[in-house]
Amino acid sequence: MHEASIVRELVALAVRMAPAGSRVLEVHVRVGRLSAVSPAAMQFYFEVMREEGLGSQAVLRVELEPLRGRCPGCARAFALAEPCWTCPACGSTLAFENGDELDLASLVVTDEQRDHDRAEDPRQERRAGARQPPGD
Amino acid sequence: MSSVITIEQKILGKNAELARDNRREIDRRGILAVGLVSAPGSGKTALLEQTLAALRGRARCAVIEGDVQTDRDAQRIAALEVPVVQIVTNGTCHLEARMVQEALARLPGTDLDVVFVENVGNLVCPSSYELGEHVRAVVLSTAEGEDKPLKYPALFRQSQALVLNKIDLLPYLRYDLAQAKAFARQVNPALEVFETSCTTGHGIQSWAGWLLEKIRDRRGPR
Protein backbone atom coordinates (compact mmCIF):
# COMPACT_ATOMS: atom_id res chain seq x y z
CA MET A 1 0.00 0.00 0.00
CA HIS A 2 3.06 2.27 -0.06
CA GLU A 3 2.15 2.80 -3.71
CA ALA A 4 -0.10 5.66 -2.51
CA SER A 5 2.93 7.57 -1.16
CA ILE A 6 5.00 6.66 -4.21
CA VAL A 7 2.34 7.86 -6.68
CA ARG A 8 1.92 11.12 -4.75
CA GLU A 9 5.67 11.75 -5.22
CA LEU A 10 5.42 10.70 -8.86
CA VAL A 11 2.60 13.14 -9.63
CA ALA A 12 4.43 15.98 -7.87
CA LEU A 13 7.64 15.18 -9.78
CA ALA A 14 5.81 15.03 -13.13
CA VAL A 15 4.18 18.41 -12.41
CA ARG A 16 7.60 19.90 -11.57
CA MET A 17 9.29 18.46 -14.67
CA ALA A 18 6.61 19.31 -17.25
CA PRO A 19 7.48 22.47 -19.24
CA ALA A 20 5.47 25.53 -18.26
CA GLY A 21 2.24 25.78 -20.22
CA SER A 22 2.29 22.20 -21.45
CA ARG A 23 -0.11 19.44 -20.46
CA VAL A 24 1.09 15.99 -19.52
CA LEU A 25 -0.48 13.26 -21.65
CA GLU A 26 1.58 10.25 -20.57
CA VAL A 27 3.79 9.44 -17.60
CA HIS A 28 6.30 6.66 -18.28
CA VAL A 29 7.62 4.84 -15.23
CA ARG A 30 10.22 2.09 -14.96
CA VAL A 31 9.80 -0.43 -12.15
CA GLY A 32 12.36 -3.09 -11.22
CA ARG A 33 11.41 -6.68 -10.38
CA LEU A 34 12.88 -6.39 -6.88
CA SER A 35 11.36 -3.04 -5.99
CA ALA A 36 8.34 -4.48 -4.12
CA VAL A 37 6.04 -2.10 -5.96
CA SER A 38 2.81 -3.22 -7.62
CA PRO A 39 2.09 -1.66 -11.05
CA ALA A 40 -1.63 -2.40 -10.61
CA ALA A 41 -1.71 -0.54 -7.29
CA MET A 42 0.18 2.34 -8.90
CA GLN A 43 -2.46 2.56 -11.66
CA PHE A 44 -5.22 2.59 -9.06
CA TYR A 45 -3.70 5.46 -7.07
CA PHE A 46 -2.64 7.34 -10.20
CA GLU A 47 -6.23 7.62 -11.39
CA VAL A 48 -7.10 9.34 -8.13
CA MET A 49 -3.98 11.43 -7.65
CA ARG A 50 -3.47 12.68 -11.22
CA GLU A 51 -6.10 15.28 -10.39
CA GLU A 52 -3.52 16.87 -8.08
CA GLY A 53 -1.90 18.89 -10.88
CA LEU A 54 -1.84 16.63 -13.95
CA GLY A 55 -5.52 16.29 -14.91
CA SER A 56 -7.59 13.35 -16.07
CA GLN A 57 -6.01 13.26 -19.58
CA ALA A 58 -2.75 11.97 -18.06
CA VAL A 59 -2.12 8.25 -18.46
CA LEU A 60 0.36 6.17 -16.48
CA ARG A 61 2.46 3.63 -18.37
CA VAL A 62 4.51 1.27 -16.21
CA GLU A 63 7.31 -0.73 -17.75
CA LEU A 64 8.55 -3.71 -15.74
CA GLU A 65 12.27 -3.98 -16.25
CA PRO A 66 13.74 -7.51 -16.58
CA LEU A 67 16.33 -8.60 -14.02
CA ARG A 68 19.75 -8.65 -15.63
CA GLY A 69 23.09 -10.05 -14.60
CA ARG A 70 25.70 -12.71 -15.10
CA CYS A 71 25.84 -15.92 -13.07
CA PRO A 72 28.96 -15.86 -10.84
CA GLY A 73 29.19 -19.66 -11.20
CA CYS A 74 28.91 -20.33 -14.92
CA ALA A 75 29.23 -16.78 -16.31
CA ARG A 76 25.97 -17.15 -18.21
CA ALA A 77 24.26 -13.81 -18.87
CA PHE A 78 20.56 -13.65 -18.02
CA ALA A 79 17.48 -11.43 -18.25
CA LEU A 80 14.64 -12.68 -16.06
CA ALA A 81 10.98 -11.70 -16.19
CA GLU A 82 10.42 -13.16 -12.71
CA PRO A 83 12.85 -13.15 -9.77
CA CYS A 84 14.81 -16.38 -9.43
CA TRP A 85 17.59 -16.66 -6.87
CA THR A 86 19.63 -19.57 -8.12
CA CYS A 87 21.06 -20.22 -11.57
CA PRO A 88 18.94 -22.83 -13.38
CA ALA A 89 22.08 -24.07 -15.13
CA CYS A 90 24.61 -24.43 -12.30
CA GLY A 91 22.74 -23.70 -9.05
CA SER A 92 24.90 -20.73 -8.00
CA THR A 93 23.28 -17.82 -6.17
CA LEU A 94 22.60 -15.15 -8.77
CA ALA A 95 23.81 -11.57 -8.47
CA PHE A 96 21.74 -8.92 -10.20
CA GLU A 97 22.82 -5.71 -11.89
CA ASN A 98 19.46 -4.06 -11.43
CA GLY A 99 16.03 -4.69 -9.94
CA ASP A 100 15.46 -1.70 -7.65
CA GLU A 101 14.35 0.72 -10.36
CA LEU A 102 11.53 3.07 -9.46
CA ASP A 103 12.09 5.85 -11.97
CA LEU A 104 10.18 8.48 -13.85
CA ALA A 105 11.66 7.72 -17.28
CA SER A 106 9.88 10.23 -19.49
CA LEU A 107 6.80 12.35 -20.07
CA VAL A 108 4.72 12.88 -23.18
CA VAL A 109 3.55 16.49 -23.14
CA THR A 110 1.65 18.81 -25.46
CA ASP A 111 3.75 21.24 -27.48
CA GLU A 112 1.92 24.34 -26.35
CA GLN A 113 4.35 26.82 -27.86
CA ARG A 114 4.44 25.19 -31.29
CA ASP A 115 0.67 24.75 -31.28
CA HIS A 116 0.32 28.38 -30.40
CA ASP A 117 2.32 29.38 -33.49
CA ARG A 118 -0.07 27.36 -35.62
CA ALA A 119 -3.21 29.37 -35.05
CA GLU A 120 -4.97 27.73 -37.98
CA ASP A 121 -4.70 24.34 -36.31
CA PRO A 122 -8.29 23.48 -35.34
CA ARG A 123 -7.04 21.38 -32.42
CA GLN A 124 -5.61 24.50 -30.84
CA GLU A 125 -8.93 25.79 -29.65
CA ARG A 126 -9.94 22.49 -28.11
CA ARG A 127 -6.65 22.27 -26.29
CA ALA A 128 -6.83 25.82 -25.04
CA GLY A 129 -10.22 25.04 -23.51
CA ALA A 130 -9.00 21.84 -21.93
CA ARG A 131 -5.98 23.58 -20.48
CA GLN A 132 -8.04 24.91 -17.59
CA PRO A 133 -7.09 23.18 -14.34
CA PRO A 134 -9.75 20.68 -13.26
CA GLY A 135 -12.44 22.15 -11.08
CA ASP A 136 -12.08 25.68 -12.44
CA MET B 1 1.40 18.07 -31.36
CA SER B 2 3.10 16.33 -28.49
CA SER B 3 6.67 15.48 -27.63
CA VAL B 4 8.54 13.08 -25.39
CA ILE B 5 10.71 14.55 -22.68
CA THR B 6 13.32 12.33 -21.08
CA ILE B 7 13.33 12.75 -17.31
CA GLU B 8 15.23 9.75 -15.82
CA GLN B 9 14.79 10.62 -12.18
CA LYS B 10 14.09 8.45 -9.16
CA ILE B 11 10.47 8.85 -8.10
CA LEU B 12 11.57 8.80 -4.46
CA GLY B 13 14.58 11.01 -5.17
CA LYS B 14 13.44 13.61 -2.65
CA ASN B 15 13.24 10.97 0.09
CA ALA B 16 16.70 9.69 -0.92
CA GLU B 17 18.05 13.24 -0.65
CA LEU B 18 16.58 13.63 2.85
CA ALA B 19 18.02 10.22 3.79
CA ARG B 20 21.45 11.48 2.73
CA ASP B 21 20.90 14.58 4.90
CA ASN B 22 20.01 12.28 7.81
CA ARG B 23 23.16 10.24 7.24
CA ARG B 24 25.29 13.40 7.19
CA GLU B 25 23.68 14.57 10.43
CA ILE B 26 24.22 11.27 12.30
CA ASP B 27 27.76 11.05 10.94
CA ARG B 28 28.42 14.58 12.17
CA ARG B 29 27.24 13.50 15.62
CA GLY B 30 29.38 10.33 15.43
CA ILE B 31 26.39 8.04 15.92
CA LEU B 32 25.73 4.62 14.44
CA ALA B 33 22.16 4.36 13.10
CA VAL B 34 20.61 0.90 13.08
CA GLY B 35 17.29 0.29 11.33
CA LEU B 36 15.00 -2.51 12.51
CA VAL B 37 12.45 -3.82 10.04
CA SER B 38 10.04 -6.76 10.21
CA ALA B 39 6.44 -7.86 10.00
CA PRO B 40 4.23 -6.78 12.91
CA GLY B 41 4.64 -8.99 15.95
CA SER B 42 8.05 -10.46 15.18
CA GLY B 43 9.42 -8.94 18.38
CA LYS B 44 11.29 -5.81 17.26
CA THR B 45 10.48 -3.90 20.42
CA ALA B 46 11.20 -6.86 22.70
CA LEU B 47 14.52 -7.32 20.90
CA LEU B 48 15.23 -3.62 21.42
CA GLU B 49 14.49 -3.89 25.15
CA GLN B 50 16.89 -6.82 25.46
CA THR B 51 19.50 -5.09 23.29
CA LEU B 52 19.34 -1.86 25.31
CA ALA B 53 19.80 -3.86 28.53
CA ALA B 54 22.78 -5.71 27.01
CA LEU B 55 24.37 -2.45 25.84
CA ARG B 56 23.84 -0.63 29.16
CA GLY B 57 27.15 0.82 30.32
CA ARG B 58 28.82 -0.16 27.03
CA ALA B 59 27.13 2.21 24.56
CA ARG B 60 24.91 5.28 24.89
CA CYS B 61 21.68 4.45 23.09
CA ALA B 62 18.61 6.29 21.82
CA VAL B 63 15.55 5.01 19.98
CA ILE B 64 13.21 6.32 17.29
CA GLU B 65 9.97 4.34 17.30
CA GLY B 66 7.69 4.17 14.28
CA ASP B 67 4.10 3.00 14.60
CA VAL B 68 0.83 3.60 12.82
CA GLN B 69 -0.86 4.40 16.12
CA THR B 70 -0.06 4.83 19.84
CA ASP B 71 3.12 5.55 21.79
CA ARG B 72 3.04 2.19 23.55
CA ASP B 73 6.48 1.23 22.20
CA ALA B 74 8.03 4.54 23.25
CA GLN B 75 6.65 4.00 26.76
CA ARG B 76 8.36 0.60 26.90
CA ILE B 77 11.68 2.15 25.85
CA ALA B 78 11.29 5.15 28.18
CA ALA B 79 10.80 2.72 31.07
CA LEU B 80 14.42 1.67 30.49
CA GLU B 81 15.49 5.33 30.85
CA VAL B 82 16.69 5.49 27.26
CA PRO B 83 15.94 8.65 25.20
CA VAL B 84 13.14 7.87 22.77
CA VAL B 85 11.08 9.70 20.15
CA GLN B 86 7.82 8.20 18.95
CA ILE B 87 6.74 8.75 15.34
CA VAL B 88 3.02 8.09 14.85
CA THR B 89 2.44 7.78 11.11
CA ASN B 90 -1.38 7.89 11.29
CA GLY B 91 -1.87 5.22 8.67
CA THR B 92 1.31 5.44 6.62
CA CYS B 93 2.70 1.92 6.34
CA HIS B 94 6.39 2.84 6.55
CA LEU B 95 8.75 5.49 7.91
CA GLU B 96 10.00 8.16 5.52
CA ALA B 97 13.26 10.09 5.71
CA ARG B 98 11.55 13.38 6.60
CA MET B 99 9.88 11.74 9.65
CA VAL B 100 13.27 10.48 10.84
CA GLN B 101 14.77 13.91 10.22
CA GLU B 102 12.19 15.47 12.55
CA ALA B 103 12.75 12.76 15.14
CA LEU B 104 16.54 13.16 15.02
CA ALA B 105 16.12 16.84 15.81
CA ARG B 106 14.24 15.91 18.98
CA LEU B 107 16.93 13.53 20.28
CA PRO B 108 19.77 14.65 22.56
CA GLY B 109 22.34 16.44 20.39
CA THR B 110 25.46 14.78 21.73
CA ASP B 111 26.64 11.92 23.91
CA LEU B 112 25.10 9.15 21.86
CA ASP B 113 26.80 6.13 20.29
CA VAL B 114 23.88 4.47 18.59
CA VAL B 115 20.34 5.31 17.56
CA PHE B 116 17.93 2.51 16.73
CA VAL B 117 15.18 3.29 14.23
CA GLU B 118 12.30 0.84 14.61
CA ASN B 119 10.25 0.97 11.43
CA VAL B 120 6.51 0.36 11.16
CA GLY B 121 5.82 -3.38 11.27
CA ASN B 122 5.58 -4.24 7.58
CA LEU B 123 7.66 -6.60 5.47
CA VAL B 124 7.08 -4.77 2.16
CA CYS B 125 6.66 -1.01 2.22
CA PRO B 126 9.71 0.11 4.28
CA SER B 127 11.95 -1.33 1.56
CA SER B 128 11.25 1.58 -0.82
CA TYR B 129 12.23 4.28 1.67
CA GLU B 130 15.84 4.90 2.61
CA LEU B 131 16.10 6.60 5.99
CA GLY B 132 19.87 7.12 6.28
CA GLU B 133 20.67 4.20 8.60
CA HIS B 134 24.16 2.69 8.41
CA VAL B 135 22.84 -0.83 8.86
CA ARG B 136 19.45 -2.44 8.57
CA ALA B 137 18.52 -5.57 10.48
CA VAL B 138 15.47 -7.58 9.49
CA VAL B 139 13.79 -9.51 12.29
CA LEU B 140 11.97 -12.72 11.43
CA SER B 141 10.25 -14.75 14.13
CA THR B 142 10.05 -18.52 13.91
CA ALA B 143 6.23 -18.55 13.96
CA GLU B 144 6.17 -16.64 10.64
CA GLY B 145 7.54 -19.65 8.73
CA GLU B 146 10.82 -20.17 6.95
CA ASP B 147 9.86 -18.99 3.45
CA LYS B 148 9.39 -15.26 4.14
CA PRO B 149 12.77 -14.25 2.64
CA LEU B 150 11.61 -15.70 -0.71
CA LYS B 151 8.14 -14.16 -0.47
CA TYR B 152 9.32 -10.70 0.65
CA PRO B 153 12.83 -10.48 -0.79
CA ALA B 154 13.27 -6.69 -0.92
CA LEU B 155 13.85 -6.09 2.81
CA PHE B 156 16.07 -9.17 3.13
CA ARG B 157 18.17 -8.01 0.19
CA GLN B 158 18.85 -4.56 1.61
CA SER B 159 19.58 -5.69 5.18
CA GLN B 160 22.99 -6.54 6.59
CA ALA B 161 21.72 -8.66 9.48
CA LEU B 162 18.93 -11.18 9.96
CA VAL B 163 17.70 -11.78 13.51
CA LEU B 164 15.78 -15.05 13.79
CA ASN B 165 13.74 -14.28 16.86
CA LYS B 166 11.51 -16.37 19.18
CA ILE B 167 13.94 -19.24 18.77
CA ASP B 168 12.63 -20.66 22.07
CA LEU B 169 9.38 -21.57 20.27
CA LEU B 170 11.13 -24.11 18.03
CA PRO B 171 9.96 -27.19 20.00
CA TYR B 172 6.34 -26.16 19.39
CA LEU B 173 6.56 -25.35 15.68
CA ARG B 174 7.04 -27.14 12.40
CA TYR B 175 9.84 -24.79 11.43
CA ASP B 176 13.04 -25.74 9.65
CA LEU B 177 15.70 -23.36 10.95
CA ALA B 178 18.34 -24.49 8.44
CA GLN B 179 15.85 -23.98 5.60
CA ALA B 180 15.01 -20.47 6.85
CA LYS B 181 18.70 -19.54 6.81
CA ALA B 182 19.21 -21.14 3.40
CA PHE B 183 16.27 -19.17 1.93
CA ALA B 184 17.57 -15.94 3.45
CA ARG B 185 21.07 -16.54 2.06
CA GLN B 186 19.66 -17.33 -1.38
CA VAL B 187 18.21 -13.85 -1.44
CA ASN B 188 21.19 -12.20 0.28
CA PRO B 189 24.35 -14.30 0.78
CA ALA B 190 26.01 -11.52 2.81
CA LEU B 191 23.43 -11.57 5.66
CA GLU B 192 24.87 -11.89 9.16
CA VAL B 193 22.46 -14.26 10.94
CA PHE B 194 21.62 -14.23 14.65
CA GLU B 195 19.30 -16.54 16.58
CA THR B 196 17.63 -14.88 19.53
CA SER B 197 15.00 -15.36 22.16
CA CYS B 198 13.82 -12.37 24.13
CA THR B 199 12.21 -14.74 26.65
CA THR B 200 15.32 -16.75 27.51
CA GLY B 201 17.93 -14.18 26.43
CA HIS B 202 19.46 -16.70 24.02
CA GLY B 203 21.73 -15.06 21.43
CA ILE B 204 21.27 -11.50 22.70
CA GLN B 205 24.92 -11.13 23.74
CA SER B 206 26.20 -12.21 20.36
CA TRP B 207 23.83 -9.76 18.57
CA ALA B 208 24.83 -6.97 20.98
CA GLY B 209 28.50 -7.85 20.41
CA TRP B 210 28.05 -7.41 16.67
CA LEU B 211 26.44 -4.02 17.25
CA LEU B 212 29.30 -2.97 19.53
CA GLU B 213 31.76 -3.85 16.77
CA LYS B 214 29.82 -1.63 14.36
CA ILE B 215 29.76 1.17 16.93
CA ARG B 216 33.54 0.86 17.37
CA ASP B 217 34.03 0.92 13.59
CA ARG B 218 32.08 4.17 13.41
CA ARG B 219 33.88 5.81 16.28
CA GLY B 220 37.20 5.01 14.64
CA PRO B 221 40.47 5.47 16.54
CA ARG B 222 39.78 7.94 19.31
Interface residues (C-beta under 8 A of the other chain):
Chain A: M1 H2 S5 I6 E9 L10 L13 M17 A18 P19 L25 V29 L34 S35 A36 V37 P83 W85 T86 T93 L102 D103 L104 A105 S106 L107 V108 V109 T110 D111 R114 D115
Chain B: M1 S2 S3 V4 I5 T6 I7 E8 Q9 K10 I11 L12 G13 K14 N15 T92 C93 H94 E96 V124 C125 S127 S128 Y129 L150 Y152 P153 A154 L155 R157 R185 Q186 V187 P189
